[in-house]
Amino acid sequence: MARRCTISGVTHQNGHRVSHANNKTHHKFEANLQTKKLFVPELGKSVRVRVSTRMLRTIDKLGFVGALEKHNLSLADVTK
């Protein structure tokens, strides 16, 4: 399973861990993804999605369908 948000497509970022001596070692910063079960009134059932915490805030604000429209997706794209 890819570590990618199913709605926004958010994935990891690359960077360095920097020690006190200013030594830099490569590091991958993973996205903060959560598996959530969200109720979709249009379908009348719950859908399990893997979304970033930032997308959860957007879903709270716009609703699930509104967040999908913002990213040019449909319900069929995230439900399988």
PDB file as gemmi writes it, atoms N, CA and C in Angstrom:
CRYST1    1.000    1.000    1.000  90.00  90.00  90.00 P 1                      
ATOM      1  N   MET A   1       0.850  -1.180   0.000  1.00  0.00           N  
ATOM      2  CA  MET A   1       0.000   0.000   0.000  1.00  0.00           C  
ATOM      3  C   MET A   1       0.893   1.240   0.000  1.00  0.00           C  
ATOM      4  N   ALA A   2       0.644   2.096  -0.950  1.00  0.00           N  
ATOM      5  CA  ALA A   2       1.443   3.311  -1.069  1.00  0.00           C  
ATOM      6  C   ALA A   2       1.088   4.301   0.033  1.00  0.00           C  
ATOM      7  N   ARG A   3       2.092   5.003   0.524  1.00  0.00           N  
ATOM      8  CA  ARG A   3       1.834   6.026   1.538  1.00  0.00           C  
ATOM      9  C   ARG A   3       1.479   7.317   0.818  1.00  0.00           C  
ATOM     10  N   ARG A   4       0.230   7.377   0.348  1.00  0.00           N  
ATOM     11  CA  ARG A   4      -0.246   8.517  -0.428  1.00  0.00           C  
ATOM     12  C   ARG A   4      -1.709   8.768  -0.059  1.00  0.00           C  
ATOM     13  N   CYS A   5      -2.055  10.036   0.098  1.00  0.00           N  
ATOM     14  CA  CYS A   5      -3.430  10.416   0.382  1.00  0.00           C  
ATOM     15  C   CYS A   5      -4.287  10.122  -0.841  1.00  0.00           C  
ATOM     16  N   THR A   6      -5.433   9.458  -0.641  1.00  0.00           N  
ATOM     17  CA  THR A   6      -6.267   9.064  -1.771  1.00  0.00           C  
ATOM     18  C   THR A   6      -6.962  10.242  -2.423  1.00  0.00           C  
ATOM     19  N   ILE A   7      -7.098  11.366  -1.731  1.00  0.00           N  
ATOM     20  CA  ILE A   7      -7.791  12.524  -2.295  1.00  0.00           C  
ATOM     21  C   ILE A   7      -6.791  13.545  -2.832  1.00  0.00           C  
ATOM     22  N   SER A   8      -5.897  14.016  -1.990  1.00  0.00           N  
ATOM     23  CA  SER A   8      -4.995  15.092  -2.407  1.00  0.00           C  
ATOM     24  C   SER A   8      -3.709  14.585  -3.043  1.00  0.00           C  
ATOM     25  N   GLY A   9      -3.362  13.319  -2.834  1.00  0.00           N  
ATOM     26  CA  GLY A   9      -2.138  12.782  -3.398  1.00  0.00           C  
ATOM     27  C   GLY A   9      -0.890  13.152  -2.622  1.00  0.00           C  
ATOM     28  N   VAL A  10      -1.029  13.664  -1.411  1.00  0.00           N  
ATOM     29  CA  VAL A  10       0.111  14.058  -0.584  1.00  0.00           C  
ATOM     30  C   VAL A  10       0.952  12.820  -0.282  1.00  0.00           C  
ATOM     31  N   THR A  11       2.275  12.950  -0.417  1.00  0.00           N  
ATOM     32  CA  THR A  11       3.190  11.850  -0.163  1.00  0.00           C  
ATOM     33  C   THR A  11       4.372  12.374   0.663  1.00  0.00           C  
ATOM     34  N   HIS A  12       5.460  11.644   0.691  1.00  0.00           N  
ATOM     35  CA  HIS A  12       6.597  12.005   1.541  1.00  0.00           C  
ATOM     36  C   HIS A  12       7.356  13.213   0.987  1.00  0.00           C  
ATOM     37  N   GLN A  13       8.194  13.800   1.856  1.00  0.00           N  
ATOM     38  CA  GLN A  13       9.138  14.849   1.466  1.00  0.00           C  
ATOM     39  C   GLN A  13      10.532  14.375   1.838  1.00  0.00           C  
ATOM     40  N   ASN A  14      11.527  14.832   1.090  1.00  0.00           N  
ATOM     41  CA  ASN A  14      12.916  14.466   1.368  1.00  0.00           C  
ATOM     42  C   ASN A  14      13.641  15.627   2.027  1.00  0.00           C  
ATOM     43  N   GLY A  15      14.591  15.283   2.881  1.00  0.00           N  
ATOM     44  CA  GLY A  15      15.362  16.317   3.548  1.00  0.00           C  
ATOM     45  C   GLY A  15      16.544  15.698   4.269  1.00  0.00           C  
ATOM     46  N   HIS A  16      17.057  16.422   5.252  1.00  0.00           N  
ATOM     47  CA  HIS A  16      18.207  15.973   6.023  1.00  0.00           C  
ATOM     48  C   HIS A  16      17.895  16.022   7.513  1.00  0.00           C  
ATOM     49  N   ARG A  17      18.501  15.088   8.230  1.00  0.00           N  
ATOM     50  CA  ARG A  17      18.596  15.223   9.680  1.00  0.00           C  
ATOM     51  C   ARG A  17      19.920  15.932   9.921  1.00  0.00           C  
ATOM     52  N   VAL A  18      19.917  16.984  10.720  1.00  0.00           N  
ATOM     53  CA  VAL A  18      21.131  17.771  10.940  1.00  0.00           C  
ATOM     54  C   VAL A  18      21.541  17.631  12.400  1.00  0.00           C  
ATOM     55  N   SER A  19      22.759  17.145  12.619  1.00  0.00           N  
ATOM     56  CA  SER A  19      23.253  16.961  13.974  1.00  0.00           C  
ATOM     57  C   SER A  19      23.774  18.291  14.523  1.00  0.00           C  
ATOM     58  N   HIS A  20      24.141  18.255  15.796  1.00  0.00           N  
ATOM     59  CA  HIS A  20      24.700  19.443  16.425  1.00  0.00           C  
ATOM     60  C   HIS A  20      26.013  19.852  15.756  1.00  0.00           C  
ATOM     61  N   ALA A  21      26.744  18.877  15.228  1.00  0.00           N  
ATOM     62  CA  ALA A  21      27.996  19.146  14.522  1.00  0.00           C  
ATOM     63  C   ALA A  21      27.745  19.507  13.056  1.00  0.00           C  
ATOM     64  N   ASN A  22      26.491  19.702  12.694  1.00  0.00           N  
ATOM     65  CA  ASN A  22      26.066  20.102  11.351  1.00  0.00           C  
ATOM     66  C   ASN A  22      26.313  19.007  10.308  1.00  0.00           C  
ATOM     67  N   ASN A  23      26.336  17.730  10.768  1.00  0.00           N  
ATOM     68  CA  ASN A  23      26.408  16.609   9.824  1.00  0.00           C  
ATOM     69  C   ASN A  23      25.011  16.382   9.261  1.00  0.00           C  
ATOM     70  N   LYS A  24      24.931  16.163   7.958  1.00  0.00           N  
ATOM     71  CA  LYS A  24      23.632  15.994   7.311  1.00  0.00           C  
ATOM     72  C   LYS A  24      23.495  14.563   6.801  1.00  0.00           C  
ATOM     73  N   THR A  25      22.436  13.897   7.226  1.00  0.00           N  
ATOM     74  CA  THR A  25      22.137  12.562   6.744  1.00  0.00           C  
ATOM     75  C   THR A  25      20.759  12.587   6.098  1.00  0.00           C  
ATOM     76  N   HIS A  26      20.629  11.848   4.994  1.00  0.00           N  
ATOM     77  CA  HIS A  26      19.382  11.842   4.238  1.00  0.00           C  
ATOM     78  C   HIS A  26      18.248  11.275   5.088  1.00  0.00           C  
ATOM     79  N   HIS A  27      17.078  11.866   4.961  1.00  0.00           N  
ATOM     80  CA  HIS A  27      15.914  11.433   5.723  1.00  0.00           C  
ATOM     81  C   HIS A  27      14.656  11.645   4.901  1.00  0.00           C  
ATOM     82  N   LYS A  28      13.704  10.738   5.032  1.00  0.00           N  
ATOM     83  CA  LYS A  28      12.420  10.864   4.354  1.00  0.00           C  
ATOM     84  C   LYS A  28      11.361  11.212   5.393  1.00  0.00           C  
ATOM     85  N   PHE A  29      10.669  12.328   5.209  1.00  0.00           N  
ATOM     86  CA  PHE A  29       9.601  12.752   6.101  1.00  0.00           C  
ATOM     87  C   PHE A  29       8.294  12.232   5.537  1.00  0.00           C  
ATOM     88  N   GLU A  30       7.705  11.238   6.202  1.00  0.00           N  
ATOM     89  CA  GLU A  30       6.468  10.629   5.717  1.00  0.00           C  
ATOM     90  C   GLU A  30       5.275  11.537   5.985  1.00  0.00           C  
ATOM     91  N   ALA A  31       4.277  11.444   5.136  1.00  0.00           N  
ATOM     92  CA  ALA A  31       3.039  12.195   5.315  1.00  0.00           C  
ATOM     93  C   ALA A  31       2.268  11.622   6.495  1.00  0.00           C  
ATOM     94  N   ASN A  32       1.524  12.475   7.181  1.00  0.00           N  
ATOM     95  CA  ASN A  32       0.729  12.040   8.325  1.00  0.00           C  
ATOM     96  C   ASN A  32      -0.613  11.530   7.794  1.00  0.00           C  
ATOM     97  N   LEU A  33      -0.656  10.237   7.490  1.00  0.00           N  
ATOM     98  CA  LEU A  33      -1.846   9.632   6.903  1.00  0.00           C  
ATOM     99  C   LEU A  33      -2.619   8.851   7.951  1.00  0.00           C  
ATOM    100  N   GLN A  34      -3.921   8.946   7.853  1.00  0.00           N  
ATOM    101  CA  GLN A  34      -4.816   8.245   8.763  1.00  0.00           C  
ATOM    102  C   GLN A  34      -5.843   7.489   7.937  1.00  0.00           C  
ATOM    103  N   THR A  35      -6.200   6.295   8.378  1.00  0.00           N  
ATOM    104  CA  THR A  35      -7.280   5.543   7.746  1.00  0.00           C  
ATOM    105  C   THR A  35      -8.561   5.888   8.488  1.00  0.00           C  
ATOM    106  N   LYS A  36      -9.521   6.449   7.766  1.00  0.00           N  
ATOM    107  CA  LYS A  36     -10.769   6.898   8.384  1.00  0.00           C  
ATOM    108  C   LYS A  36     -11.958   6.296   7.665  1.00  0.00           C  
ATOM    109  N   LYS A  37     -13.022   6.088   8.409  1.00  0.00           N  
ATOM    110  CA  LYS A  37     -14.283   5.616   7.866  1.00  0.00           C  
ATOM    111  C   LYS A  37     -15.235   6.812   7.891  1.00  0.00           C  
ATOM    112  N   LEU A  38     -15.565   7.343   6.710  1.00  0.00           N  
ATOM    113  CA  LEU A  38     -16.381   8.546   6.598  1.00  0.00           C  
ATOM    114  C   LEU A  38     -17.740   8.203   6.016  1.00  0.00           C  
ATOM    115  N   PHE A  39     -18.793   8.780   6.577  1.00  0.00           N  
ATOM    116  CA  PHE A  39     -20.144   8.551   6.067  1.00  0.00           C  
ATOM    117  C   PHE A  39     -20.410   9.491   4.898  1.00  0.00           C  
ATOM    118  N   VAL A  40     -20.913   8.933   3.805  1.00  0.00           N  
ATOM    119  CA  VAL A  40     -21.233   9.711   2.604  1.00  0.00           C  
ATOM    120  C   VAL A  40     -22.743   9.674   2.420  1.00  0.00           C  
ATOM    121  N   PRO A  41     -23.436  10.811   2.672  1.00  0.00           N  
ATOM    122  CA  PRO A  41     -24.899  10.809   2.558  1.00  0.00           C  
ATOM    123  C   PRO A  41     -25.391  10.513   1.149  1.00  0.00           C  
ATOM    124  N   GLU A  42     -24.621  10.878   0.120  1.00  0.00           N  
ATOM    125  CA  GLU A  42     -25.038  10.640  -1.253  1.00  0.00           C  
ATOM    126  C   GLU A  42     -25.127   9.151  -1.573  1.00  0.00           C  
ATOM    127  N   LEU A  43     -24.258   8.352  -0.947  1.00  0.00           N  
ATOM    128  CA  LEU A  43     -24.287   6.902  -1.137  1.00  0.00           C  
ATOM    129  C   LEU A  43     -25.122   6.204  -0.081  1.00  0.00           C  
ATOM    130  N   GLY A  44     -25.304   6.877   1.046  1.00  0.00           N  
ATOM    131  CA  GLY A  44     -26.036   6.268   2.151  1.00  0.00           C  
ATOM    132  C   GLY A  44     -25.236   5.230   2.899  1.00  0.00           C  
ATOM    133  N   LYS A  45     -23.916   5.278   2.797  1.00  0.00           N  
ATOM    134  CA  LYS A  45     -23.075   4.309   3.495  1.00  0.00           C  
ATOM    135  C   LYS A  45     -21.734   4.950   3.836  1.00  0.00           C  
ATOM    136  N   SER A  46     -20.941   4.226   4.603  1.00  0.00           N  
ATOM    137  CA  SER A  46     -19.624   4.704   4.992  1.00  0.00           C  
ATOM    138  C   SER A  46     -18.575   4.215   4.011  1.00  0.00           C  
ATOM    139  N   VAL A  47     -17.527   5.023   3.854  1.00  0.00           N  
ATOM    140  CA  VAL A  47     -16.429   4.708   2.949  1.00  0.00           C  
ATOM    141  C   VAL A  47     -15.133   4.795   3.744  1.00  0.00           C  
ATOM    142  N   ARG A  48     -14.258   3.796   3.566  1.00  0.00           N  
ATOM    143  CA  ARG A  48     -12.960   3.806   4.242  1.00  0.00           C  
ATOM    144  C   ARG A  48     -11.931   4.417   3.295  1.00  0.00           C  
ATOM    145  N   VAL A  49     -11.273   5.490   3.748  1.00  0.00           N  
ATOM    146  CA  VAL A  49     -10.277   6.175   2.924  1.00  0.00           C  
ATOM    147  C   VAL A  49      -9.026   6.421   3.750  1.00  0.00           C  
ATOM    148  N   ARG A  50      -7.904   6.541   3.059  1.00  0.00           N  
ATOM    149  CA  ARG A  50      -6.629   6.858   3.714  1.00  0.00           C  
ATOM    150  C   ARG A  50      -6.273   8.282   3.316  1.00  0.00           C  
ATOM    151  N   VAL A  51      -6.411   9.199   4.275  1.00  0.00           N  
ATOM    152  CA  VAL A  51      -6.253  10.616   3.981  1.00  0.00           C  
ATOM    153  C   VAL A  51      -5.255  11.253   4.938  1.00  0.00           C  
ATOM    154  N   SER A  52      -4.691  12.380   4.495  1.00  0.00           N  
ATOM    155  CA  SER A  52      -3.785  13.140   5.350  1.00  0.00           C  
ATOM    156  C   SER A  52      -4.608  13.913   6.376  1.00  0.00           C  
ATOM    157  N   THR A  53      -3.965  14.310   7.454  1.00  0.00           N  
ATOM    158  CA  THR A  53      -4.673  15.048   8.497  1.00  0.00           C  
ATOM    159  C   THR A  53      -5.110  16.421   7.980  1.00  0.00           C  
ATOM    160  N   ARG A  54      -4.350  16.995   7.067  1.00  0.00           N  
ATOM    161  CA  ARG A  54      -4.743  18.265   6.463  1.00  0.00           C  
ATOM    162  C   ARG A  54      -6.027  18.084   5.654  1.00  0.00           C  
ATOM    163  N   MET A  55      -6.152  16.968   4.959  1.00  0.00           N  
ATOM    164  CA  MET A  55      -7.366  16.702   4.179  1.00  0.00           C  
ATOM    165  C   MET A  55      -8.551  16.455   5.100  1.00  0.00           C  
ATOM    166  N   LEU A  56      -8.322  15.893   6.288  1.00  0.00           N  
ATOM    167  CA  LEU A  56      -9.417  15.715   7.247  1.00  0.00           C  
ATOM    168  C   LEU A  56      -9.989  17.069   7.663  1.00  0.00           C  
ATOM    169  N   ARG A  57      -9.118  18.069   7.812  1.00  0.00           N  
ATOM    170  CA  ARG A  57      -9.593  19.415   8.144  1.00  0.00           C  
ATOM    171  C   ARG A  57     -10.399  19.998   6.991  1.00  0.00           C  
ATOM    172  N   THR A  58      -9.981  19.734   5.761  1.00  0.00           N  
ATOM    173  CA  THR A  58     -10.708  20.213   4.596  1.00  0.00           C  
ATOM    174  C   THR A  58     -12.066  19.526   4.497  1.00  0.00           C  
ATOM    175  N   ILE A  59     -12.111  18.230   4.797  1.00  0.00           N  
ATOM    176  CA  ILE A  59     -13.375  17.495   4.772  1.00  0.00           C  
ATOM    177  C   ILE A  59     -14.319  18.030   5.842  1.00  0.00           C  
ATOM    178  N   ASP A  60     -13.797  18.385   7.008  1.00  0.00           N  
ATOM    179  CA  ASP A  60     -14.633  18.987   8.051  1.00  0.00           C  
ATOM    180  C   ASP A  60     -15.231  20.307   7.586  1.00  0.00           C  
ATOM    181  N   LYS A  61     -14.460  21.056   6.809  1.00  0.00           N  
ATOM    182  CA  LYS A  61     -14.899  22.377   6.368  1.00  0.00           C  
ATOM    183  C   LYS A  61     -15.852  22.303   5.170  1.00  0.00           C  
ATOM    184  N   LEU A  62     -15.494  21.528   4.143  1.00  0.00           N  
ATOM    185  CA  LEU A  62     -16.250  21.497   2.897  1.00  0.00           C  
ATOM    186  C   LEU A  62     -17.182  20.304   2.767  1.00  0.00           C  
ATOM    187  N   GLY A  63     -16.969  19.282   3.559  1.00  0.00           N  
ATOM    188  CA  GLY A  63     -17.698  18.030   3.391  1.00  0.00           C  
ATOM    189  C   GLY A  63     -16.907  17.110   2.473  1.00  0.00           C  
ATOM    190  N   PHE A  64     -17.265  15.843   2.503  1.00  0.00           N  
ATOM    191  CA  PHE A  64     -16.516  14.855   1.731  1.00  0.00           C  
ATOM    192  C   PHE A  64     -16.634  15.111   0.228  1.00  0.00           C  
ATOM    193  N   VAL A  65     -17.838  15.347  -0.251  1.00  0.00           N  
ATOM    194  CA  VAL A  65     -18.048  15.585  -1.686  1.00  0.00           C  
ATOM    195  C   VAL A  65     -17.413  16.907  -2.104  1.00  0.00           C  
ATOM    196  N   GLY A  66     -17.464  17.929  -1.258  1.00  0.00           N  
ATOM    197  CA  GLY A  66     -16.832  19.207  -1.563  1.00  0.00           C  
ATOM    198  C   GLY A  66     -15.333  19.093  -1.681  1.00  0.00           C  
ATOM    199  N   ALA A  67     -14.723  18.269  -0.816  1.00  0.00           N  
ATOM    200  CA  ALA A  67     -13.272  18.061  -0.889  1.00  0.00           C  
ATOM    201  C   ALA A  67     -12.903  17.307  -2.167  1.00  0.00           C  
ATOM    202  N   LEU A  68     -13.745  16.363  -2.577  1.00  0.00           N  
ATOM    203  CA  LEU A  68     -13.491  15.645  -3.827  1.00  0.00           C  
ATOM    204  C   LEU A  68     -13.589  16.588  -5.025  1.00  0.00           C  
ATOM    205  N   GLU A  69     -14.582  17.469  -5.017  1.00  0.00           N  
ATOM    206  CA  GLU A  69     -14.752  18.423  -6.119  1.00  0.00           C  
ATOM    207  C   GLU A  69     -13.566  19.386  -6.194  1.00  0.00           C  
ATOM    208  N   LYS A  70     -13.036  19.770  -5.036  1.00  0.00           N  
ATOM    209  CA  LYS A  70     -11.889  20.676  -5.003  1.00  0.00           C  
ATOM    210  C   LYS A  70     -10.672  20.070  -5.705  1.00  0.00           C  
ATOM    211  N   HIS A  71     -10.530  18.739  -5.621  1.00  0.00           N  
ATOM    212  CA  HIS A  71      -9.400  18.053  -6.231  1.00  0.00           C  
ATOM    213  C   HIS A  71      -9.797  17.339  -7.527  1.00  0.00           C  
ATOM    214  N   ASN A  72     -10.938  17.720  -8.101  1.00  0.00           N  
ATOM    215  CA  ASN A  72     -11.415  17.192  -9.385  1.00  0.00           C  
ATOM    216  C   ASN A  72     -11.545  15.675  -9.390  1.00  0.00           C  
ATOM    217  N   LEU A  73     -12.113  15.128  -8.317  1.00  0.00           N  
ATOM    218  CA  LEU A  73     -12.360  13.697  -8.211  1.00  0.00           C  
ATOM    219  C   LEU A  73     -13.850  13.447  -8.072  1.00  0.00           C  
ATOM    220  N   SER A  74     -14.257  12.204  -8.295  1.00  0.00           N  
ATOM    221  CA  SER A  74     -15.647  11.824  -8.091  1.00  0.00           C  
ATOM    222  C   SER A  74     -15.691  10.738  -7.016  1.00  0.00           C  
ATOM    223  N   LEU A  75     -16.891  10.384  -6.582  1.00  0.00           N  
ATOM    224  CA  LEU A  75     -17.028   9.327  -5.585  1.00  0.00           C  
ATOM    225  C   LEU A  75     -16.505   8.000  -6.113  1.00  0.00           C  
ATOM    226  N   ALA A  76     -16.648   7.770  -7.404  1.00  0.00           N  
ATOM    227  CA  ALA A  76     -16.180   6.516  -7.996  1.00  0.00           C  
ATOM    228  C   ALA A  76     -14.659   6.388  -7.938  1.00  0.00           C  
ATOM    229  N   ASP A  77     -13.952   7.520  -7.911  1.00  0.00           N  
ATOM    230  CA  ASP A  77     -12.486   7.487  -7.871  1.00  0.00           C  
ATOM    231  C   ASP A  77     -11.951   6.987  -6.537  1.00  0.00           C  
ATOM    232  N   VAL A  78     -12.671   7.234  -5.444  1.00  0.00           N  
ATOM    233  CA  VAL A  78     -12.171   6.854  -4.123  1.00  0.00           C  
ATOM    234  C   VAL A  78     -12.885   5.641  -3.546  1.00  0.00           C  
ATOM    235  N   THR A  79     -14.034   5.274  -4.083  1.00  0.00           N  
ATOM    236  CA  THR A  79     -14.741   4.092  -3.614  1.00  0.00           C  
ATOM    237  C   THR A  79     -14.507   2.961  -4.613  1.00  0.00           C  
ATOM    238  N   LYS A  80     -14.233   1.785  -4.083  1.00  0.00           N  
ATOM    239  CA  LYS A  80     -13.975   0.649  -4.975  1.00  0.00           C  
ATOM    240  C   LYS A  80     -14.736  -0.553  -4.520  1.00  0.00           C  
TER     241      LYS A  80                                                      
END                                                                             
